[in-house]
Amino acid sequence: MNVTAEATTTVSHSDVAGNASLILGELAEIAAGVDYGQVAHLAIRIREADRVFLAGAGRSGLVLRMAAMRLMHLGKTVHVAGETTTPAIRAGDLLVVASGSGTTSGVVKAAQTALAAEAQVSAITTNSASPLAGLADSVVVIPAAQKTDHGSDVSRQYSGSLFEQSLFLVTEAVFHTLWEATDEPAEQLWLRHANLE
């Protein structure tokens, strides 16, 4: 039996719809628990920074790459840590870091490097008592389960998915808020979209 035929007999429409509802429900619950004063502070820091750098590992890093694109669309000078063309961070710059646990070694090291260069650091994490949160000038706490908390009653999803989904929601809310504060139409932002694809 091929995989497609097997999947059709073992996965129903209601299974998929039920899991979509589960994910949406968990995301709505976490979103209701976020302190949007913290998120507004992050938006202000991004708006005021000379340049914005973003650093995260794994799926959190992928979400921050999407955020970097949106900030570029707003006309911000944006860099993703680890890219070959990313310059040195310096005073006046902001590093935005994300780690559910707040202990991811590469992300913590990036925050330490930014602080040593007199840049500011904003962290997004589930753990306000983490090393990453302790280094940051400002913190957004997302009250989701950490990826190793497999027995959590916060989420039935696998390994950090709820944090990563919530991270996307928070960064999109920041982008949309900053965009609404400008007079630029979508067509103007689109002119900055990559044309070497």
Beta strands, then each sheet from edge to edge (+ up, - down):
strand 1: 52-56
strand 2: 78-80
strand 3: 94-98
strand 4: 120-125
strand 5: 138-141
sheet 1: 2+ 1+ 3+ 4+ 5+
end
